[in-house]
Amino acid sequence: MNKVLTLLKTNTLTSIQDNGRFGYAHLGITQGGAADEYSFHWANKLLENPFSSPTIETSLGGFEAEFQQGSWFAVTGALDNVYLDDIKVSNWSRVWAKRGQRLSVRMPRSGLRNYIALPSGVKAPLHHGSTSTVAKDRLGGLHRDGQGLKAGDDLYCVTPSPTQFRQVSVSPQFVPDFAPSSIIQLRLLPGSQYSLFDQNATQTLYKTIYSVSSQSNKMGYQLTGTPITTPLQHLISEPIAHGAVQVPPSGHPIVMLCERQTIGGYHKLGTVARLDLAKLSQAKPGTKIQFIATDANSCLREYKNWLKFFQIKAP
């Protein structure tokens, strides 16, 4: 391992993330990990890294670092905001940087989060089987206590030779469109509590164009729009799935994401299709959201094919 990057500038939303922690929900430890699973895996694929290799996740720009060694790198996620020595380079590409060059990730044109991958993954200590940083749980990250990355931090990785790879880019057909003018459609798989909602409530869900609230984060995306009438039945708190759509007494849905709490007692309409969560995690406040009905078989087939493409064993 060699020292490759020295961080010069970060924001509070800059951290080390891998695929997250699994098998610890009974201890109250959340999954955590990369919010945008799609961009995360593409960043690692560009560098031929092992599955779930740690990357740098940063949101809304504000990132700058200097290369201490020549190295390949890749940046995926939000668009048109990556610079090497103030010269714009392509997002969703594998790029070579020389020693002394400065990488900056600035405010994106569209999208919210970026993933910066280094060869073999960023070196960071494991905590419950993962390097992922979860600030609210004080777990993981370079400093082991849930702190994000900060100016002055040094990052280590394996440094391949300039000739080991060639510069490539992801085909445009696989690069998501994060244009803020478009409405993001979220496919909903109805859950066991869906039938507890009356017909008017479910019709409201599908007819309403929701907006992403400014209160949204990696725990969950809160949506504003026409309220949904919640069932009267009392529920016992139960585990919360990734992508679960909770409806609190306010009637405004919350889509639970990777840093969600492990249990909850609000009524749940169902779960958003796994790959749609990546699109949602790139949505800024004010982005328009619409739910559409779907079925489990088609979503499972799509997700398995996607994992096969990345040579990841399906769950």
C-alpha positions, 0 to 999 in steps of 0.5 A: 500500500502506498500513500496516494491522496492527501485531502486538501478540502472536504465537506461534512458529507465526505466519507469512506463507504463500501457496500455496508454492514449486514447481520447486525440489525439485531444489535441496532446497527444500521446497514450504512454504506453507499447511498447510490449502489449503482454508481458505487459499483460502477466506480469499482468496476472501472478499476477492476476492484474486488466487490465492495471495495471502499470508495470516497463518497462526497455530496454537493462537491467541495472536495479537493485532494493532491496525488502523492503518487501517480495513480488511476482513479474513477469518479461516478455519480453526479455529472460534469463536476470533476477536474484535474488541475482545473481541467475538466475530465470525464465523469464515469471514466478511468483516468490517470493522474500524475504525482502532484496533480490535484483532483477536485470534485465541484458542485455538480450540474445534475445529481447529488453524490459522487463516488471516487474509486482508487485501485484495490479500494481505499485502505481503511479499518474494518468495523463489524465487517465494513469500512463504511462511515455512519456518523450517527452510529459513530461507526467506521471510516478512516478514524474508526469512530464515524467521523467523515474525511477531513483536510489533512487525511492521507489515503492509501491504496495499491498503485498500478503502473500507468500501462496496467490500464488504458483510459476508458469511459462507461457507455452513455447508455449506462450513465444515469440521467440526473436532470432535475427537470425530469420526474423520477418514477419509483416502482413500488412492490406492495407489502403485507400492510398495503391492504390496510390502506383504503382505496382512496389512500392508494389512489392518492399515492399513485396520482400524486407528484411528490417533491423531495423534502429538504429534510431528506438524508441517507436515513430516508427521503421525506416526500411532500405532497397530498397526504395519505390517510393512514390505517387505524390499526396499531402496529408492533415495531418491526424490522425495516427493509431497505427501500421501505415506504413508511407513512407516518401520521402526517401522511407524507411518505418516507422512503427508507435508505441505507442508514435507516433505523433498524426497527419502526412502527409506522405503516408501510405501503411496500418497498421501492425496487432496489435499482430505483433507490440509486436514482432517488439517492441522487435527487436534490430537494425539490425533485419530483417523484412519482410512484408506479405499481410493479411486481416482485418477479420483474424487479428481482429478475432485473436486479439479478441480471444487474448483479450478474453484470458486475459478477456479484453473487445474487442474495 
